[in-house]
């Protein structure tokens, strides 16, 4: 697990060390307030715990996947609590709040060249 500290391409993201868990995507957790991206874990929950241990607030964290073509997939098991907080109780794992999706896109674009 790592928090990006420099801008990377999707290809660099897909080939990060120490290991990559999936061939066609990278799991990420975004802290929309601190504008951070934690990457490279098997589970979004691991990245979430990593960010929480390093000063992030639970309410600011969203799980996404960045696909090998640069597309953002707004799907994670850590998202339902954020959806409920935003007034979308039946949205499931998808980030239902359009403002949160836009903010996630801004943070991704800050750190990843897609």
OpenMM code with the backbone's topology and positions (N, CA, C; nanometers):
from openmm import Vec3, app, unit

residues = "UNK UNK UNK UNK UNK UNK UNK UNK UNK UNK UNK UNK UNK UNK UNK UNK UNK UNK UNK UNK UNK UNK UNK UNK UNK UNK UNK UNK UNK UNK UNK UNK UNK UNK UNK UNK UNK UNK UNK UNK UNK UNK UNK UNK UNK UNK UNK UNK UNK UNK UNK UNK UNK UNK UNK UNK UNK UNK UNK UNK UNK UNK UNK UNK UNK UNK UNK UNK UNK UNK UNK UNK UNK UNK UNK UNK UNK UNK UNK UNK UNK UNK UNK UNK UNK UNK UNK UNK UNK UNK UNK UNK UNK UNK UNK UNK UNK UNK UNK UNK UNK UNK UNK UNK UNK UNK UNK UNK UNK UNK UNK UNK UNK UNK".split()
positions = [
    Vec3(0.0845, -0.1183, 0.0000),
    Vec3(0.0000, 0.0000, 0.0000),
    Vec3(0.0881, 0.1232, 0.0000),
    Vec3(0.0397, 0.2226, -0.0710),
    Vec3(0.1140, 0.3481, -0.0787),
    Vec3(0.0159, 0.4623, -0.1036),
    Vec3(0.0497, 0.5795, -0.0514),
    Vec3(-0.0230, 0.7012, -0.0844),
    Vec3(0.0585, 0.7714, -0.1917),
    Vec3(-0.0055, 0.8014, -0.3025),
    Vec3(0.0667, 0.8670, -0.4117),
    Vec3(0.1232, 1.0002, -0.3643),
    Vec3(0.2493, 1.0237, -0.3988),
    Vec3(0.3141, 1.1496, -0.3626),
    Vec3(0.3680, 1.2230, -0.4855),
    Vec3(0.3402, 1.1658, -0.6028),
    Vec3(0.3743, 1.2306, -0.7288),
    Vec3(0.2733, 1.1851, -0.8327),
    Vec3(0.2596, 1.2634, -0.9371),
    Vec3(0.1651, 1.2303, -1.0432),
    Vec3(0.2196, 1.1128, -1.1234),
    Vec3(0.1333, 1.0151, -1.1532),
    Vec3(0.1731, 0.8952, -1.2265),
    Vec3(0.0779, 0.8721, -1.3434),
    Vec3(0.1243, 0.7966, -1.4406),
    Vec3(0.0365, 0.7562, -1.5506),
    Vec3(-0.0410, 0.6321, -1.5081),
    Vec3(-0.1446, 0.6016, -1.5822),
    Vec3(-0.2207, 0.4794, -1.5549),
    Vec3(-0.1299, 0.3582, -1.5686),
    Vec3(-0.0424, 0.3585, -1.6696),
    Vec3(0.0493, 0.2461, -1.6890),
    Vec3(0.1418, 0.2294, -1.5682),
    Vec3(0.1948, 0.3389, -1.5156),
    Vec3(0.2795, 0.3302, -1.3958),
    Vec3(0.1992, 0.2780, -1.2775),
    Vec3(0.0769, 0.3233, -1.2665),
    Vec3(-0.0104, 0.2777, -1.1588),
    Vec3(-0.0354, 0.1271, -1.1688),
    Vec3(-0.0546, 0.0799, -1.2913),
    Vec3(-0.0820, -0.0624, -1.3136),
    Vec3(0.0401, -0.1514, -1.2866),
    Vec3(0.1579, -0.0937, -1.2827),
    Vec3(0.2804, -0.1728, -1.2630),
    Vec3(0.3570, -0.1344, -1.1368),
    Vec3(0.2856, -0.0817, -1.0378),
    Vec3(0.3508, -0.0409, -0.9134),
    Vec3(0.4045, -0.1600, -0.8360),
    Vec3(0.5130, -0.1377, -0.7714),
    Vec3(0.5701, -0.2356, -0.6797),
    Vec3(0.5179, -0.2045, -0.5401),
    Vec3(0.5174, -0.2965, -0.4475),
    Vec3(0.5877, -0.4236, -0.4542),
    Vec3(0.5149, -0.5303, -0.5342),
    Vec3(0.3833, -0.5202, -0.5432),
    Vec3(0.3109, -0.6183, -0.6234),
    Vec3(0.1800, -0.5574, -0.6696),
    Vec3(0.1265, -0.6135, -0.7718),
    Vec3(-0.0029, -0.5700, -0.8221),
    Vec3(-0.1006, -0.6852, -0.7995),
    Vec3(-0.2207, -0.6547, -0.7581),
    Vec3(-0.3158, -0.7586, -0.7228),
    Vec3(-0.4092, -0.7962, -0.8363),
    Vec3(-0.4283, -0.7058, -0.9315),
    Vec3(-0.5214, -0.7303, -1.0411),
    Vec3(-0.4551, -0.6880, -1.1714),
    Vec3(-0.4814, -0.7581, -1.2789),
    Vec3(-0.4188, -0.7274, -1.4074),
    Vec3(-0.4845, -0.6116, -1.4813),
    Vec3(-0.6122, -0.5850, -1.4536),
    Vec3(-0.6848, -0.4864, -1.5329),
    Vec3(-0.7335, -0.3653, -1.4541),
    Vec3(-0.6949, -0.3552, -1.3256),
    Vec3(-0.7384, -0.2420, -1.2440),
    Vec3(-0.6516, -0.2299, -1.1201),
    Vec3(-0.6608, -0.1133, -1.0581),
    Vec3(-0.5956, -0.0884, -0.9297),
    Vec3(-0.7025, -0.0383, -0.8343),
    Vec3(-0.7112, -0.1007, -0.7175),
    Vec3(-0.8044, -0.0544, -0.6157),
    Vec3(-0.7440, 0.0672, -0.5480),
    Vec3(-0.8294, 0.1656, -0.5222),
    Vec3(-0.7853, 0.2912, -0.4624),
    Vec3(-0.8876, 0.3362, -0.3586),
    Vec3(-0.8397, 0.4083, -0.2589),
    Vec3(-0.9294, 0.4794, -0.1688),
    Vec3(-0.8887, 0.6259, -0.1734),
    Vec3(-0.9886, 0.7099, -0.1950),
    Vec3(-0.9695, 0.8530, -0.2109),
    Vec3(-1.0123, 0.9242, -0.0835),
    Vec3(-0.9275, 1.0126, -0.0338),
    Vec3(-0.9654, 1.1049, 0.0730),
    Vec3(-0.9976, 1.2366, 0.0020),
    Vec3(-1.1272, 1.2669, -0.0095),
    Vec3(-1.1677, 1.3832, -0.0898),
    Vec3(-1.1353, 1.5153, -0.0208),
    Vec3(-1.1201, 1.5155, 0.1098),
    Vec3(-1.0870, 1.6391, 0.1804),
    Vec3(-0.9370, 1.6677, 0.1750),
    Vec3(-0.8554, 1.5667, 0.2011),
    Vec3(-0.7095, 1.5849, 0.2028),
    Vec3(-0.6473, 1.5674, 0.0638),
    Vec3(-0.7295, 1.5290, -0.0339),
    Vec3(-0.6863, 1.5087, -0.1728),
    Vec3(-0.5747, 1.4046, -0.1827),
    Vec3(-0.5976, 1.2893, -0.1204),
    Vec3(-0.5011, 1.1796, -0.1210),
    Vec3(-0.5598, 1.0584, -0.1911),
    Vec3(-0.4705, 0.9760, -0.2467),
    Vec3(-0.5104, 0.8478, -0.3040),
    Vec3(-0.4179, 0.7406, -0.2470),
    Vec3(-0.4773, 0.6425, -0.1804),
    Vec3(-0.4042, 0.5246, -0.1368),
    Vec3(-0.4310, 0.4155, -0.2398),
    Vec3(-0.3247, 0.3456, -0.2823),
    Vec3(-0.3372, 0.2462, -0.3890),
    Vec3(-0.2622, 0.1181, -0.3533),
    Vec3(-0.2921, 0.0161, -0.4347),
    Vec3(-0.2165, -0.1082, -0.4364),
    Vec3(-0.2407, -0.1962, -0.3146),
    Vec3(-0.3640, -0.2430, -0.3028),
    Vec3(-0.3998, -0.3417, -0.2006),
    Vec3(-0.5042, -0.4355, -0.2593),
    Vec3(-0.5185, -0.5482, -0.1966),
    Vec3(-0.6171, -0.6447, -0.2435),
    Vec3(-0.7597, -0.5996, -0.2121),
    Vec3(-0.7772, -0.5283, -0.0996),
    Vec3(-0.9094, -0.4859, -0.0556),
    Vec3(-0.9135, -0.3355, -0.0321),
    Vec3(-1.0255, -0.2734, -0.0676),
    Vec3(-1.0441, -0.1324, -0.0364),
    Vec3(-1.0378, -0.1104, 0.1150),
    Vec3(-1.0894, -0.2052, 0.1920),
    Vec3(-1.0897, -0.1920, 0.3381),
    Vec3(-0.9486, -0.1787, 0.3938),
    Vec3(-0.8515, -0.2460, 0.3326),
    Vec3(-0.7122, -0.2328, 0.3780),
    Vec3(-0.6611, -0.0913, 0.3538),
    Vec3(-0.6927, -0.0362, 0.2375),
    Vec3(-0.6514, 0.1004, 0.2064),
    Vec3(-0.7229, 0.2008, 0.2968),
    Vec3(-0.8497, 0.1754, 0.3231),
    Vec3(-0.9272, 0.2610, 0.4131),
    Vec3(-0.8622, 0.2629, 0.5515),
    Vec3(-0.8293, 0.1455, 0.6042),
    Vec3(-0.7655, 0.1367, 0.7362),
    Vec3(-0.6310, 0.2091, 0.7377),
    Vec3(-0.5565, 0.1959, 0.6303),
    Vec3(-0.4268, 0.2625, 0.6169),
    Vec3(-0.4433, 0.4148, 0.6254),
    Vec3(-0.5406, 0.4694, 0.5522),
    Vec3(-0.5633, 0.6134, 0.5557),
    Vec3(-0.6173, 0.6589, 0.6915),
    Vec3(-0.7050, 0.5797, 0.7507),
    Vec3(-0.7572, 0.6154, 0.8834),
    Vec3(-0.6456, 0.6208, 0.9870),
    Vec3(-0.5517, 0.5285, 0.9778),
    Vec3(-0.4377, 0.5258, 1.0703),
    Vec3(-0.3422, 0.6424, 1.0466),
    Vec3(-0.3579, 0.7078, 0.9310),
    Vec3(-0.2688, 0.8187, 0.8970),
    Vec3(-0.3423, 0.9525, 0.8881),
    Vec3(-0.4497, 0.9660, 0.9654),
    Vec3(-0.5118, 1.0958, 0.9828),
    Vec3(-0.6349, 1.1279, 0.9017),
    Vec3(-0.6805, 1.0388, 0.8182),
    Vec3(-0.8021, 1.0656, 0.7399),
    Vec3(-0.9264, 1.0432, 0.8248),
    Vec3(-1.0337, 1.1122, 0.7900),
    Vec3(-1.1633, 1.0934, 0.8547),
    Vec3(-1.2464, 0.9962, 0.7706),
    Vec3(-1.3137, 0.9059, 0.8368),
    Vec3(-1.3946, 0.8044, 0.7689),
    Vec3(-1.4927, 0.8662, 0.6694),
    Vec3(-1.5532, 0.9777, 0.7067),
    Vec3(-1.6551, 1.0395, 0.6217),
    Vec3(-1.5992, 1.0968, 0.4915),
    Vec3(-1.4666, 1.1064, 0.4802),
    Vec3(-1.4035, 1.1619, 0.3601),
    Vec3(-1.3515, 1.0547, 0.2647),
    Vec3(-1.3690, 0.9276, 0.2973),
    Vec3(-1.3076, 0.8195, 0.2201),
    Vec3(-1.4074, 0.7483, 0.1293),
    Vec3(-1.3649, 0.7281, 0.0053),
    Vec3(-1.4438, 0.6556, -0.0941),
    Vec3(-1.3557, 0.5552, -0.1646),
    Vec3(-1.4103, 0.4375, -0.1922),
    Vec3(-1.3378, 0.3348, -0.2655),
    Vec3(-1.3731, 0.3379, -0.4130),
    Vec3(-1.2698, 0.3284, -0.4961),
    Vec3(-1.2886, 0.3236, -0.6416),
    Vec3(-1.1898, 0.2231, -0.6994),
    Vec3(-1.2062, 0.1962, -0.8265),
    Vec3(-1.1071, 0.1212, -0.9030),
    Vec3(-1.0684, 0.2088, -1.0212),
    Vec3(-0.9401, 0.2100, -1.0539),
    Vec3(-0.8958, 0.2742, -1.1767),
    Vec3(-0.8609, 0.1612, -1.2721),
    Vec3(-0.9345, 0.1571, -1.3835),
    Vec3(-0.9167, 0.0506, -1.4811),
    Vec3(-0.7952, 0.0791, -1.5679),
    Vec3(-0.7467, -0.0232, -1.6368),
    Vec3(-0.6251, -0.0086, -1.7168),
    Vec3(-0.6401, 0.0891, -1.8332),
    Vec3(-0.7641, 0.1275, -1.8673),
    Vec3(-0.7840, 0.2286, -1.9715),
    Vec3(-0.8029, 0.3688, -1.9118),
    Vec3(-0.7873, 0.3816, -1.7792),
    Vec3(-0.7987, 0.5101, -1.7117),
    Vec3(-0.9367, 0.5437, -1.6605),
    Vec3(-1.0342, 0.4611, -1.6915),
    Vec3(-1.1707, 0.4854, -1.6453),
    Vec3(-1.1791, 0.4645, -1.4946),
    Vec3(-1.2643, 0.5435, -1.4297),
    Vec3(-1.2894, 0.5284, -1.2865),
    Vec3(-1.4151, 0.4450, -1.2683),
    Vec3(-1.4040, 0.3440, -1.1857),
    Vec3(-1.5178, 0.2597, -1.1482),
    Vec3(-1.5510, 0.2929, -1.0027),
    Vec3(-1.6673, 0.3504, -0.9797),
    Vec3(-1.7074, 0.3992, -0.8473),
    Vec3(-1.7737, 0.2884, -0.7664),
    Vec3(-1.7035, 0.1799, -0.7418),
    Vec3(-1.7622, 0.0604, -0.6819),
    Vec3(-1.6733, 0.0066, -0.5712),
    Vec3(-1.7271, 0.0023, -0.4497),
    Vec3(-1.6513, -0.0529, -0.3374),
    Vec3(-1.7445, -0.0846, -0.2217),
    Vec3(-1.7064, -0.1847, -0.1451),
    Vec3(-1.7829, -0.2202, -0.0258),
    Vec3(-1.7726, -0.1152, 0.0845),
    Vec3(-1.6771, -0.0226, 0.0755),
    Vec3(-1.6678, 0.0815, 0.1789),
    Vec3(-1.7593, 0.2002, 0.1493),
    Vec3(-1.8252, 0.2037, 0.0343),
    Vec3(-1.9060, 0.3194, -0.0039),
    Vec3(-2.0465, 0.3269, 0.0559),
    Vec3(-2.1148, 0.2179, 0.0894),
    Vec3(-2.2520, 0.2313, 0.1406),
    Vec3(-2.2699, 0.3265, 0.2589),
    Vec3(-2.1792, 0.3295, 0.3577),
    Vec3(-2.1998, 0.4280, 0.4650),
    Vec3(-2.1966, 0.5727, 0.4148),
    Vec3(-2.1081, 0.6046, 0.3199),
    Vec3(-2.1040, 0.7400, 0.2635),
    Vec3(-2.2334, 0.7683, 0.1876),
    Vec3(-2.2856, 0.6683, 0.1162),
    Vec3(-2.4118, 0.6869, 0.0436),
    Vec3(-2.5258, 0.7182, 0.1397),
    Vec3(-2.5325, 0.6446, 0.2502),
    Vec3(-2.6381, 0.6694, 0.3503),
    Vec3(-2.6240, 0.8106, 0.4080),
    Vec3(-2.5000, 0.8501, 0.4410),
    Vec3(-2.4763, 0.9840, 0.4961),
    Vec3(-2.5191, 1.0927, 0.3977),
    Vec3(-2.5060, 1.0672, 0.2680),
    Vec3(-2.5403, 1.1657, 0.1651),
    Vec3(-2.6876, 1.1588, 0.1245),
    Vec3(-2.7653, 1.0688, 0.1868),
    Vec3(-2.9075, 1.0599, 0.1570),
    Vec3(-2.9443, 0.9617, 0.0477),
    Vec3(-2.8543, 0.8682, 0.0181),
    Vec3(-2.8801, 0.7643, -0.0831),
    Vec3(-2.8726, 0.6264, -0.0164),
    Vec3(-2.9710, 0.5928, 0.0679),
    Vec3(-2.9600, 0.4706, 0.1480),
    Vec3(-2.9658, 0.3392, 0.0695),
    Vec3(-3.0178, 0.3399, -0.0514),
    Vec3(-3.0318, 0.2158, -0.1276),
    Vec3(-2.9345, 0.2071, -0.2455),
    Vec3(-2.8331, 0.2900, -0.2461),
    Vec3(-2.7430, 0.2961, -0.3615),
    Vec3(-2.6416, 0.1823, -0.3651),
    Vec3(-2.6207, 0.1149, -0.2546),
    Vec3(-2.5253, 0.0043, -0.2539),
    Vec3(-2.3814, 0.0512, -0.2606),
    Vec3(-2.3012, -0.0190, -0.3397),
    Vec3(-2.1563, 0.0036, -0.3430),
    Vec3(-2.1140, 0.1178, -0.4351),
    Vec3(-2.2004, 0.1604, -0.5254),
    Vec3(-2.1701, 0.2669, -0.6200),
    Vec3(-2.1739, 0.4025, -0.5482),
    Vec3(-2.0822, 0.4935, -0.5791),
    Vec3(-2.0850, 0.6276, -0.5208),
    Vec3(-2.2023, 0.7025, -0.5852),
    Vec3(-2.3095, 0.7167, -0.5097),
    Vec3(-2.4337, 0.7717, -0.5641),
    Vec3(-2.4348, 0.9240, -0.5703),
    Vec3(-2.3644, 0.9899, -0.4823),
    Vec3(-2.3651, 1.1359, -0.4744),
    Vec3(-2.2855, 1.1948, -0.5911),
    Vec3(-2.3524, 1.2681, -0.6811),
    Vec3(-2.2816, 1.3240, -0.7968),
    Vec3(-2.1712, 1.4221, -0.7567),
    Vec3(-2.1894, 1.4953, -0.6476),
    Vec3(-2.0856, 1.5874, -0.6010),
    Vec3(-1.9617, 1.5099, -0.5549),
    Vec3(-1.9833, 1.3990, -0.4852),
    Vec3(-1.8706, 1.3156, -0.4415),
    Vec3(-1.7989, 1.2554, -0.5622),
    Vec3(-1.8747, 1.2087, -0.6627),
    Vec3(-1.8112, 1.1540, -0.7833),
    Vec3(-1.7263, 1.2595, -0.8535),
    Vec3(-1.7784, 1.3822, -0.8623),
    Vec3(-1.7022, 1.4908, -0.9257),
    Vec3(-1.5754, 1.5195, -0.8464),
    Vec3(-1.5860, 1.5227, -0.7156),
    Vec3(-1.4697, 1.5497, -0.6298),
    Vec3(-1.3671, 1.4380, -0.6435),
    Vec3(-1.4139, 1.3133, -0.6463),
    Vec3(-1.3242, 1.1990, -0.6662),
    Vec3(-1.2485, 1.2144, -0.7981),
    Vec3(-1.3204, 1.2499, -0.9040),
    Vec3(-1.2569, 1.2705, -1.0346),
    Vec3(-1.1500, 1.3778, -1.0300),
    Vec3(-1.1746, 1.4866, -0.9570),
    Vec3(-1.0757, 1.5934, -0.9431),
    Vec3(-0.9492, 1.5435, -0.8728),
    Vec3(-0.9685, 1.4659, -0.7662),
    Vec3(-0.8532, 1.4144, -0.6912),
    Vec3(-0.7748, 1.3145, -0.7767),
    Vec3(-0.8465, 1.2277, -0.8471),
    Vec3(-0.7780, 1.1327, -0.9357),
    Vec3(-0.6969, 1.2094, -1.0405),
    Vec3(-0.7566, 1.3105, -1.1013),
    Vec3(-0.6865, 1.3875, -1.2039),
    Vec3(-0.5666, 1.4636, -1.1480),
    Vec3(-0.5689, 1.4949, -1.0200),
    Vec3(-0.4546, 1.5611, -0.9562),
    Vec3(-0.3332, 1.4672, -0.9523),
    Vec3(-0.3585, 1.3361, -0.9364),
    Vec3(-0.2508, 1.2396, -0.9144),
    Vec3(-0.2266, 1.1413, -1.0281),
    Vec3(-0.3247, 1.1231, -1.1170),
    Vec3(-0.3128, 1.0194, -1.2210),
    Vec3(-0.3372, 1.0822, -1.3586),
    Vec3(-0.2427, 1.0597, -1.4494),
    Vec3(-0.2575, 1.1040, -1.5878),
    Vec3(-0.3338, 0.9938, -1.6612),
    Vec3(-0.4588, 1.0260, -1.7021),
    Vec3(-0.5431, 0.9251, -1.7656),
    Vec3(-0.5573, 0.9499, -1.9132),
] * unit.nanometer
topology = app.Topology()
chain = topology.addChain("A")
for resn in residues:
    res = topology.addResidue(resn, chain)
    for name in ("N", "CA", "C"):
        topology.addAtom(name, app.Element.getBySymbol(name[0]), res)
